[in-house]
Amino acid sequence: MRFMMLMIPGGYEKAAPDTTPPADAVEKMMKYNRDLQEAGVLIALDGLHPLSSGARVSFAKGKPIVTDGPHVETKEVLGGYWMINVKSKEEAIEWAKKCPASANETIEIRRVFEMDDFPQDVKDAAGNYEDLQEKLKH
């Protein structure tokens, strides 16, 4: 089963565009990332720039509307993610518990949909989705 572990750092919604994590925190996180890799469960990972350097595209009334960050109504933002492949939600939780996160950080764990999770009509509507996924790996 694939799970995405989403890092939600408190206060990141107000961070300046050039904000970066301190080196000591990155060093601890890289050890954790290596542990995930050495265990054979890590698929992908990335950190995200602050919300203030991003944009949102909403579709009110069916037309795209672009709003540059920051977004004052936002209370929680993503700081990064890990994609892992483990046997269960419980195993994903165990990995999240090992993260060297600080007191203001939360990790949300979300299972990734697999084609087998869907009824046949949804599989039919998705057409060649699995072929697209396979091409992305190369």
Summary of the structure (lengths in Angstrom):
residues: 138
radius of gyration: 17.6
end to end distance: 20.9
largest distance: 49.7
contacts: 311
relative contact order: 0.26
helix: 38%
strand: 25%
